[in-house]
């Protein structure tokens, strides 16, 4: 009993006063409903039967509770007497009670339906990703409808509140209805009573303290068994609902794919033309591709998120990635290492299931088996190509994009599997290289680590879990995936071990979430659809899920991909603007450095500089065609004589001059010239022509450099010149024709006029003077300084120079005694010279005597030849008479005229070949070399170097990255 409004009331009144709808007002007994007062006075002295007080949460699959027991038969005659005396009141109460029962049933049923709808709504997937299916003009309606006017047209909240029911009255009605049910008057409404309790109301307490204890015990046992049954029913219903909506989602994806194809076909026909923009994930992938090639010099690191897939070798990394991509795109092997380099896979949604490499325009149709095989083969080739000689794995990233209907948008990087032992055929540092590659990707603080663990092997054999726990000790960005759960359930004696793994209690590492997946039966020929069906059937029938060891949201690759995608985009939204600010600061630093160091130069990157240098080199090559024929012939004649003069003097003129008469002289000369023309002269001439072409090419480059040439191109131009010369080969047929021309020129002995004779005399005199000067220089070096130089320069002779000087003096006396001496010194003459020197106290070697004699005789011969040349200046008259009955014979002048004429004709021939053929061929070679260098980025990096180039490259990259990031951030905000 309690006091209400100053009067004593029973427990039924207390229950009647308690407000179940949150209306906290005390209602005095006098203000109760008349029916309530009547019921109160009627049953205030009756015993209320006991009932269960615990709230029961049921669903549509629950069993209705048992009918509450009837009141005891001996309730007294007073009640019966009242029933006879107040039949009119009883009839009115029944009618009013029926109204409240109908109202309560309607409200309770509506509440239960609303709660069931909310529970089912939570199971539905997020269809916001399929907004692109709706045409654009639907979204544009918001621009055409004025929402402000519509809002002003709506009624005010006060007017709407007048139309709503009075919640206080509804609360009073609920309280009165509940009191009726608690007393057991309405025998068929126990289900409604439970619904009211389920809504969060406190259970009614029994007021009868004298109820037997056996009734309470039976109620508890019934409650326990019914709760277990309802829990099983709810779990089964949850699984059925999840599978049902998963099938609905797959059906919607297929319908969406077909609808998208129809829309694209209409676009192709021009029915609904619209500009197709790049997707959000494609923009993000482009940023990552640029960052992968960017070498930062300002400590701006790449901290943009991506999903890093790591795991032990053969743990199922690639299979999980293929299930997420919905295609078997990677090469496979039984137990051997297949992933030899990181593979960046950009997953995005699209109407057709296709794949494409970053640097290729070919699309692989993933619905065709031949395209899948070609894609796997191409990935394997690229992996092997990226691996350097002597290595097993490579850090170079292969970039691949996969599009298809229903694919979750994200960027994943598949890394080589972690190994514990290096086997035969692997490089010794393979294990360390894989660890370094994995750490390089995982140390990114915004990278999501997808840790793959093989469920079919002992957990203690895992290597990757320790590595992941080192890189992410708190598990803030790690998602753990247990693969091959079907084999694990079959092989493990204790399935609870799987539960420990997915609950994070077995491994020391921590993770954001734990998932269990099945990626097929291990056959390489299985399709993705068959693997999905197998995975769904396994988990639907698995006792791991049925016994509650695994939660429904922790299984299937579908749930995994959804979770990874959500985590990926959450990380992107949290970090991308911070990365954009970092690159904005880097751009400012680079632009400031450029303005301070190169204020008057344009920011040309390496490719732009190469194009500028290419144009300059081609202009220089074209300038070769502007060289005059006279200039070509003069250069060629001079260089050719410098190359062959030693051979002419030493091997032709000197031996012929030792003869006694003119006939022998001419015979010796003809033989020597013929041998020289057949073997050496054409080769020497072509070498001279090629060297002249190179020198002229280099000269034009140097002259061009003097104008506005940038010295940053010097290394490139030198490399182009060397490579062009290396590739250029002179026409061999030109050599044969040149040999004939030279032979004919040397055969001609006819000097037609006096100017030609004088030209030959001059050519001979200049040649002999040059040779005599060279010989005097050699002798001077042999004997050392003379008395005047010793006195002026305070120098002295060495011991060897003193011996050679004494030998020279002795040989000069020998030549004075015999001016017609031959070119060679006899042995007895050598002995005589040596003994004469020994008599003066000079010890000399015979070899030194002969060596000194060679130079002394050359000087003596050249001096005599110059005297003879001066005498022959007037010998043209004797030449015309063929030196008949003449004391002067000038056959040596004729020899030099033949040599001079051969040089002129050879120079003319080479000039024609240069200007008509070789210059054009050189220009063609230069163009080919420039094209080859332009396609070789490594070559350009090696040839065009310097801080200015690197600064321009960094500026271009940073600006491109910043622009891409800003475009991505703008698209990201629009999607929100």
ABEGO torsion letter per residue (X at the ends): XBBBGGBBBBAAAAAAABBAAGBBBBBBAAABBAAAAAAAAAAAABBBBBBBABBBBBBAABBBBBBBBBBBABAEAAAAAAAAABAAAAAAAAAAAAAAAAAAAAAAAAAAAAAAAAAAAAABBBAAAAAAABBAAAAAAAAABBAAAAAAABBBAAAAAAABBBAAAAAAAAAAAAAAAAAGABAAAAAAAAAAAAAGBBBBBBABAABBAAAAAAAAAAAAAAAAAAAAAAAAAAAAAAAAAAAAAAAAAAAAAAAAAAAAAAAAAGABBBBBBBBAAAAAAAAAAAAAABBBAAGBBBABBBBBBBEBBGAGAAAAAAAAAGBBABBBBBGBBABABBBBBBBBBBABBBBBBAABABBBBAABAAAAAAAAAAAAAAAAAABBBGBABBABBBBBBBBEBGBBBBBBBBBBBBBABBBBGBBAAAAAAAAAAAAAAAABAABBBBBBBBAABBAAABAAAAAAAAABAAGAABBBBBBGAAAAAAABABAAAAAAAAAGAABABBBABBBBBBAEAGBAABBAAAAAAAAAAAAAABAAAAAGABBAAABEAAAAAAAAAAAAAAAAAAAAAAAAAAAAAAAAAAAAAAAAABAABBBBBAAAAAAAAAAAAAAAAAAAAABBAAAAAAAAAAAAAAAAAAAAAAAAAAAAAABABAAAAAAAAAAAAAAAAAAAAAAAAAAAAAAAAAAAAAAAAAAAAABABBAAAAAAAAAAAAAAAAABBBBAAAAAAAAAAAAAAAABABBABAAAAAAAAAAAAAAAAAAAAAAAAAAAAAAEBBAAAAAAAGBBBBAAAAAAAAAAAAAAAAAAABAABBABBBAAAAAAAAAAAAAAGBBBBAAAAAAAAAAAAAAAAAAAAAAAAAAAAAAAAAAAAGGBGBABBAAAAAAAAAAAAAAAAAAAAAAAAAAAAAAAAAAAAAAAAAAAAAABAAAAAAABBEAAAAAAAAAAAAAAAAAAAAAAAAAAAAAX
